[in-house]
């Protein structure tokens, strides 16, 4: 299931154990990312999704160019 969340939701969800996943490139991740986020570039997400702790929730994010 996919839902859109705001900053307060992210803070509450991560406090409850949700895992943050930054899907930008490794270079963009190194330049700036949310503390505690792991990096799985979008092109690798399908192959590496099994490593995620799905029972705790997963928040996937990237930069919004709008």
HELIX and SHEET records of a PDB file:
HELIX    1   1 UNK A    7  UNK A   15  1                                   9    
HELIX    2   2 UNK A   26  UNK A   31  1                                   6    
HELIX    3   3 UNK A   42  UNK A   44  5                                   3    
HELIX    4   4 UNK A   45  UNK A   48  1                                   4    
HELIX    5   5 UNK A   49  UNK A   51  5                                   3    
HELIX    6   6 UNK A   54  UNK A   56  5                                   3    
SHEET    1   A 3 UNK A  38  UNK A  39  0                                        
SHEET    2   A 3 UNK A  19  UNK A  22  1                                        
SHEET    3   A 3 UNK A  58  UNK A  61  1                                        
END                                                                             
